[in-house]
Amino acid sequence: MRPIADVAIGMDPPVSKPLCIYCPAEAKAGMLALVMLVALIPCAAAFAQQAPDVAAAERSEPVAGDTPATIRLHDKVGAPPWLLLSGSQRTRYEGLRNQFRPLLAKHDQALALRTLFTLGLNLGPVSIVGELQDSRAYLTDADSGVSTIVINALEPLQAYVNLQLENTFTTGDVFKLRGGLQTMDLGSRRLVARNRFRNTIQNYAGLTADWQAASGMRLFTFAVLPVRVEPSNLERADLLDNRILLDRAGFDLTFWGAFINRPLPLDWQLETYFFGLNENDSGKTVSRNRQLFTPGLRVFRAARPGHWDADIEGVLQFGSRRPVLNPNAGDADVRAHFFHAAVGYTFASRWSPRVSAELDYASGDDPATPGRYERFDTLFGPRRTDFGPTDIYGPLGRENIISAGVRAGLRPGPRVDGYLSWRANWLANTGDFFARTGLRDPNSQSGQFAGHQVELRSRLWLVPDSLRWELGSAVFLQGAFMRNAPNATGNGNPVFFYTGLELFF
């Protein structure tokens, strides 16, 4: 039986103990991929020249544009224009009644604190950026569900040098080459993103190249080492004590790929991408030995008043990996897939009401095919946008799930917004773990329906662009599987609540 810690326990994505640095052939190939991917840029530039000539919008990016509410000091206190300073502090209380994960306390809570501080120097075409992250949790117990998605005390989040050139390949284009410790946001953010709701933020060490044409076309390539949090989830005492220990990255885990976005007629956009993940054992730690290749395609139209919008994304995943965390286990062939579809309409009225219908499918592993692994791996993608709050909650994710629902949102004014959503959820394969719950019935005798999730969220700017209050709740009404799985907790319907204040400075 696959261990629960390999698929759930609140990890987003599951994170193992940081490994030692070494460089197998697969990792070298992944890092060398950047050279080949960057070579695609002139080809894409030539292709973009054939596109309609669209007036280039202002695309200059603040030196610390990865952080919200960026404030240039010289605009406020007369500091030099090459200096930039920004940051935020968020304090959020989270409470969970009726824990759904096995082997944890029936009720859970956390006071989650996240502080970000960014200092940047803009020296013409060259920018230097440093950002610190301090993510901590209090009011927790030894049997709490907090993990490295909540806690990562005092760590460098970004430390990079960025080179920005204009009119490099085509008139009006912008080319950026960035090296060092950095975060990434790509496309729908379902596979690669800078976390927003989650208390900790995923970062990477390596190289990225970003080319944007005046036509709106974009090519982004990368070859990086994902940073893994230390202390890890396996070192519970140190983690719960918010121990400060430097995170690590090594060539035993490499991530590389290319992402292309191209505008289409009638405000539609097309995204295509290919990601590679190479993971290997170190001398001290056994890994899942993932050698994953993930191509995807997305077509979407953004929401705007008085119009229909849509978002359709399909992803395949193939390669190999160990089905269990056992050094003696052989690799299984990976054959997994994920699909998302949503359609919505925004009314052209005062409160900008929007309604949408959503459908998600992520494959699950079938115990009847031991030589094949079919559970989708969401790589480094957050779950909050599609599946609700995470941190000490987060039962839903892009693994072994069929999820359909509706969402209704309002924006009464520039300072307030909110939405209500409902989702019905099933197991894609009744013999695999359901999503991120850690619940499984290998004999497929507990049913397929997992239950309904109802979520409510509201946000209010108490001080515009400076102080925001957020309030949210989610209730999971358990179906037959959640009640009858062999390792079900029997605690009843999980109820999650959170409230928080975030200060931007």
C-alpha positions in Angstrom: 0.0 0.0 0.0 1.3 3.4 -0.9 2.2 5.4 2.3 -0.1 8.3 3.2 2.8 10.7 3.6 3.6 10.3 -0.1 0.3 11.7 -1.3 -1.4 13.8 1.4 -0.6 15.2 4.8 -1.2 18.7 3.5 1.8 19.0 1.3 1.4 21.1 -1.8 3.1 19.4 -3.6 4.4 16.6 -1.3 7.9 17.5 -0.2 10.5 15.1 1.1 13.6 15.8 3.1 16.1 18.0 1.3 18.7 16.0 -0.5 22.5 16.3 -1.1 23.8 17.9 -4.2 25.1 15.7 -7.0 24.6 15.6 -10.7 23.3 12.4 -12.5 23.0 12.3 -16.3 19.3 13.1 -16.1 19.9 16.3 -14.2 22.6 17.5 -16.5 20.3 16.9 -19.4 17.6 19.0 -17.7 19.9 21.9 -17.0 21.4 21.8 -20.6 17.8 22.0 -21.8 17.8 25.8 -21.2 20.4 26.3 -23.9 18.2 24.5 -26.4 15.0 26.2 -25.2 16.5 29.7 -25.4 17.5 28.8 -29.0 13.8 28.7 -29.7 13.4 32.4 -29.1 14.7 33.7 -32.5 12.3 31.2 -34.2 9.4 32.5 -32.1 10.4 36.0 -32.9 10.3 35.3 -36.6 6.9 33.7 -36.2 5.7 36.8 -34.2 6.7 39.1 -37.0 3.9 37.6 -39.1 1.3 38.5 -36.5 -0.8 41.6 -36.8 1.0 44.8 -35.7 -0.5 45.6 -32.3 0.6 48.7 -30.5 3.0 47.7 -27.8 1.7 48.5 -24.3 3.9 49.5 -21.5 5.6 46.3 -20.4 8.3 47.5 -18.1 8.3 45.5 -14.9 9.3 46.9 -11.5 12.5 45.4 -10.3 10.6 43.6 -7.5 7.4 43.0 -9.5 6.9 39.6 -7.9 5.6 41.3 -4.8 2.2 43.1 -4.5 1.8 46.8 -3.8 5.3 47.7 -4.9 6.2 51.3 -3.7 9.1 53.2 -5.1 10.8 55.2 -2.3 11.5 58.2 -4.5 7.8 58.6 -5.1 7.1 58.9 -1.4 10.2 60.3 0.3 12.5 61.5 -2.5 14.7 58.4 -2.5 16.8 57.8 -5.6 14.9 56.2 -8.6 17.2 53.2 -8.7 16.1 52.1 -5.3 13.0 50.0 -4.7 11.6 48.7 -1.4 8.4 46.7 -0.8 6.9 44.2 1.5 3.9 42.7 3.2 2.9 41.2 6.5 -0.1 38.8 6.8 -1.5 37.5 10.0 -4.2 34.8 9.6 -6.0 32.6 12.1 -7.2 29.2 10.7 -9.4 26.7 12.5 -10.5 23.2 11.4 -13.1 21.1 13.1 -13.6 17.4 12.3 -10.2 16.5 10.8 -10.5 14.4 7.7 -6.9 13.2 7.5 -6.1 10.0 9.5 -3.8 9.9 12.5 -4.2 13.6 13.3 -6.1 15.5 16.1 -9.9 15.8 15.6 -9.7 19.6 15.8 -6.8 21.8 14.5 -5.8 25.4 14.5 -3.0 27.7 13.5 -2.0 31.3 13.7 -0.1 31.7 10.4 2.2 34.6 10.0 3.9 35.5 6.7 6.3 38.5 6.3 7.9 39.4 2.9 10.5 42.1 2.4 12.0 43.0 -0.9 15.0 45.3 -1.7 15.9 46.1 -5.3 18.4 48.1 -7.3 17.5 49.2 -10.8 20.7 49.9 -12.7 19.5 50.5 -16.2 19.2 47.2 -18.1 20.5 45.3 -15.1 18.4 44.8 -11.9 19.4 43.1 -8.6 16.7 41.9 -6.3 16.7 40.3 -2.9 13.5 39.1 -1.1 13.2 37.5 2.4 10.3 35.3 3.5 9.4 34.5 7.1 6.5 32.1 7.5 5.6 30.8 10.9 2.7 29.1 12.7 1.7 29.2 16.3 -1.1 27.6 18.4 -0.3 24.2 16.9 0.1 20.8 18.6 2.3 17.7 17.8 -0.7 16.1 16.0 -1.5 19.2 14.0 -1.8 19.1 10.2 0.6 21.9 9.6 3.5 21.2 7.3 6.1 22.9 5.1 3.2 24.6 3.2 2.6 26.6 6.4 6.0 26.9 8.1 9.4 28.1 6.7 11.0 30.5 9.1 13.3 33.3 7.8 14.5 32.2 4.4 15.9 34.0 1.3 13.0 33.7 -1.2 14.6 35.6 -4.1 18.2 36.7 -4.9 18.7 37.2 -8.6 20.2 39.4 -11.3 17.9 40.4 -14.1 19.1 41.6 -17.6 16.4 43.4 -19.6 16.9 44.3 -23.3 14.4 45.9 -25.7 14.1 45.6 -29.5 16.3 42.5 -29.3 14.7 40.2 -32.0 11.7 42.3 -33.2 10.6 45.9 -33.0 9.1 46.6 -29.6 10.0 43.3 -28.0 11.4 42.8 -24.5 13.8 40.1 -23.5 14.7 39.3 -19.9 17.4 36.9 -18.7 17.3 36.1 -14.9 19.7 34.1 -12.9 19.7 33.2 -9.2 17.0 32.4 -6.6 13.5 33.3 -7.9 9.8 32.6 -8.1 7.8 31.8 -11.2 4.1 32.4 -12.4 3.1 30.7 -15.6 -0.3 30.6 -17.4 -3.2 29.3 -15.4 -0.9 28.8 -12.4 -2.1 25.2 -12.1 1.4 23.6 -12.5 3.8 26.5 -11.8 3.1 29.5 -9.7 4.1 31.9 -6.9 1.8 30.9 -4.0 -0.7 33.5 -2.8 -3.0 31.9 -0.2 -0.5 29.3 1.0 1.6 30.5 3.9 4.9 29.5 2.2 6.0 30.3 -1.3 7.8 27.9 -3.7 11.1 29.2 -5.1 13.8 27.9 -7.5 17.5 28.4 -8.1 18.6 28.6 -11.7 18.1 30.4 -15.0 15.0 31.8 -16.8 14.6 33.6 -20.1 11.4 35.5 -20.9 10.8 37.0 -24.4 7.6 39.1 -25.1 6.8 40.5 -28.5 4.9 43.7 -29.2 2.1 41.5 -30.6 1.5 40.0 -27.2 3.2 36.7 -27.9 5.4 35.3 -25.1 8.1 32.6 -24.8 9.3 31.7 -21.3 12.0 29.0 -20.8 13.7 27.8 -17.6 16.1 25.3 -16.1 16.0 25.5 -12.3 16.5 23.5 -9.1 13.4 23.6 -6.9 14.1 24.6 -3.4 12.9 22.3 -0.7 12.1 23.4 2.8 14.2 22.5 5.8 13.4 21.3 8.4 11.2 18.9 6.4 7.9 17.4 7.3 9.8 14.4 8.6 11.4 16.5 11.3 8.2 17.4 13.1 9.6 18.8 16.3 11.9 21.3 14.5 9.1 22.3 12.1 6.6 22.9 14.9 9.2 25.0 16.8 9.6 27.3 13.7 13.3 26.4 13.7 15.4 28.5 11.3 17.3 26.2 9.0 18.5 27.1 5.6 16.6 25.5 2.7 18.5 23.5 0.1 18.4 22.8 -3.6 20.4 20.2 -5.4 20.9 18.5 -8.8 18.9 15.5 -7.5 15.8 17.5 -8.3 15.8 19.5 -11.5 12.9 21.3 -13.3 13.0 22.6 -16.9 10.7 23.5 -19.7 9.2 26.0 -22.1 5.9 28.0 -22.1 4.4 29.9 -25.1 1.4 32.2 -25.0 -0.1 33.6 -28.2 -3.1 36.0 -28.6 -5.9 34.7 -30.9 -8.8 36.6 -32.5 -11.8 37.7 -30.5 -9.8 38.2 -27.3 -8.9 34.5 -27.0 -5.4 33.3 -26.0 -3.6 30.1 -26.6 -1.0 28.6 -24.3 1.2 25.6 -24.9 4.0 24.2 -22.7 6.3 21.3 -22.0 7.8 20.7 -18.5 10.3 18.1 -17.4 11.0 17.0 -13.8 14.0 14.8 -13.0 14.4 13.4 -9.4 16.9 10.9 -8.0 18.0 9.5 -4.7 20.8 11.1 -2.7 23.2 9.3 -0.5 20.9 9.8 2.5 17.4 10.0 1.3 15.2 7.8 -0.9 13.1 9.8 -3.4 10.1 8.9 -5.6 12.6 8.8 -8.5 10.3 10.8 -10.7 11.3 11.3 -14.3 8.2 13.1 -15.5 7.4 14.9 -18.8 4.3 17.1 -18.8 3.0 18.7 -22.1 -0.2 20.8 -21.9 -2.5 23.0 -24.0 -4.8 25.8 -22.8 -7.3 28.0 -24.6 -9.0 30.8 -22.7 -10.8 34.2 -22.8 -10.6 36.4 -19.7 -13.7 37.6 -18.0 -15.0 41.1 -18.7 -18.4 42.8 -18.2 -21.1 41.9 -20.7 -19.2 39.0 -22.2 -18.8 35.2 -21.9 -15.5 33.9 -20.7 -14.0 30.4 -20.9 -11.0 28.4 -19.8 -10.1 24.9 -21.2 -6.9 23.2 -20.3 -5.7 19.6 -21.0 -2.4 18.1 -19.6 -0.7 14.8 -20.3 2.0 13.3 -18.1 4.3 10.4 -18.9 7.7 9.0 -17.8 8.5 6.9 -14.8 8.6 6.9 -11.0 8.5 4.6 -8.0 5.0 3.9 -6.9 6.2 3.8 -3.2 9.0 5.3 -1.2 11.1 2.2 -1.2 14.7 2.0 -2.6 14.1 -1.6 -3.7 10.8 -0.8 -5.5 11.1 -0.8 -9.3 10.0 2.1 -11.4 6.5 2.1 -12.9 5.5 3.7 -16.2 3.6 7.0 -15.7 0.5 7.5 -17.8 -1.5 10.3 -16.2 -3.7 13.2 -17.3 -5.6 16.3 -16.1 -8.4 18.3 -17.6 -10.1 21.6 -16.6 -13.0 23.4 -18.2 -14.9 26.4 -17.1 -17.4 28.8 -18.7 -18.7 32.0 -17.1 -20.6 35.2 -17.7 -20.0 38.6 -16.2 -23.0 41.0 -16.1 -22.5 44.6 -17.1 -24.1 46.0 -13.9 -23.0 47.9 -10.9 -21.8 45.0 -8.8 -20.2 43.1 -11.7 -21.8 39.8 -10.8 -20.2 36.7 -12.4 -21.5 33.2 -12.6 -19.5 30.2 -13.8 -19.6 26.4 -14.1 -16.4 24.4 -13.6 -15.3 20.8 -14.2 -12.0 19.2 -13.2 -10.7 15.7 -13.9 -7.3 14.3 -12.7 -6.5 10.6 -13.1 -5.9 8.2 -10.3 -3.8 5.1 -9.9 -5.3 1.7 -10.6 -4.2 -1.1 -8.2 -5.0 -3.6 -11.0 -2.1 -2.3 -13.1 1.0 -2.5 -10.8 3.4 -1.8 -13.6 1.7 1.5 -14.4 1.3 4.7 -12.3 -1.7 6.8 -13.3 -2.0 9.4 -10.5 -1.5 12.9 -11.8 1.4 15.0 -10.3 0.5 18.7 -10.1 4.2 19.6 -9.9 4.5 23.1 -8.3 0.9 24.3 -8.9 -1.3 25.8 -6.1 -4.8 24.5 -5.6 -6.5 27.4 -4.0 -8.1 29.0 -7.1 -9.9 25.9 -8.2 -10.3 23.8 -5.1 -10.6 26.1 -2.1 -8.4 27.0 0.9 -5.3 24.9 1.7 -2.8 25.2 4.6 -4.3 23.0 7.4 -7.4 22.4 5.3 -7.2 21.5 1.5 -8.8 18.1 0.9 -9.1 18.7 -2.8 -6.3 18.7 -5.4 -5.4 17.6 -8.9 -5.0 13.9 -8.0 -7.6 11.1 -8.5 -10.6 13.4 -8.6 -13.7 14.3 -10.7 -15.0 17.6 -9.5 -17.9 19.7 -10.9 -19.5 22.9 -9.5 -20.7 26.4 -9.9 -19.4 29.7 -8.6 -21.0 33.1 -8.1 -19.0 36.2 -7.4 -19.6 39.9 -6.8 -17.6 43.1 -6.7 -19.7 45.8 -5.2 -16.9 48.3 -5.4 -13.2 48.7 -5.9 -12.6 47.9 -2.2 -14.7 44.8 -1.7 -15.2 41.5 -3.5 -16.4 38.0 -2.7 -17.7 34.7 -4.1 -19.7 31.6 -3.1 -18.8 28.2 -4.7 -20.1 24.6 -4.6 -18.4 21.5 -5.8 -19.4 17.9 -6.0 -16.5 15.4 -5.9 -15.9 11.9 -6.9 -12.9 9.6 -7.1 -11.6 9.0 -10.6 -10.3 5.6 -9.5 -11.9 4.0 -6.4 -8.8 2.1 -5.5 -6.5 5.1 -5.1 -6.1 7.8 -2.4 -8.8 10.5 -2.9 -7.1 13.8 -3.8 -5.2 15.2 -0.7 -7.3 13.5 2.0 -5.0 10.5 2.7 -8.1 8.2 2.6 -8.0 5.1 0.5 -9.8 1.8 0.0 -7.5 -0.5 -2.1 -10.4 -2.9 -2.5 -12.7 -0.3 -4.0 -15.6 -1.2 -1.6 -16.3 2.3 -0.2 -18.0 3.9 -3.1 -17.0 6.6 -5.6 -18.7 9.8 -4.3 -16.6 11.7 -1.8 -18.9 14.6 -1.0 -19.8 18.2 -1.5 -17.7 21.3 -0.7 -19.2 24.7 -0.1 -16.9 27.7 0.2 -17.4 31.4 0.9 -14.8 34.1 0.6 -14.9 37.9 1.0 -12.1 40.6 0.9 -12.2 44.2 1.9 -9.6 46.9 1.5 -9.7 48.7 4.9 -7.1 51.1 3.5 -6.9 51.1 -0.3 -3.8 49.3 -1.6 -2.3 49.1 2.0 -4.5 47.1 4.4 -6.8 44.2 3.3 -9.0 42.0 5.4 -10.0 38.5 4.2 -12.6 36.2 5.7 -13.5 32.7 4.4 -15.0 29.4 5.3 -15.4 25.9 3.7 -17.6 23.0 4.7 -17.1 19.5 3.3 -20.3 17.4 3.4 -19.0 13.9 3.3 -20.2 11.3 0.9 -20.1 7.5 1.1 -16.4 7.2 0.4 -15.3 9.8 3.1 -17.5 8.0 5.7 -16.7 4.4 4.8 -13.1 4.3 3.7 -11.1 1.8 5.9 -8.9 4.6 7.3 -11.7 7.3 7.6 -11.5 9.3 10.8 -15.3 9.1 11.6 -15.1 12.7 12.9 -18.0 14.0 10.7 -18.1 16.8 8.2 -15.0 19.0 8.2 -15.6 22.7 8.8 -12.8 25.2 8.1 -12.7 28.9 9.0 -10.1 31.6 8.5 -9.7 35.4 8.9 -6.7 37.5 8.3 -5.2 40.9 7.8 -2.5 41.7 5.3 -0.5 45.0 5.3 1.3 46.0 2.1 4.1 48.6 2.5 
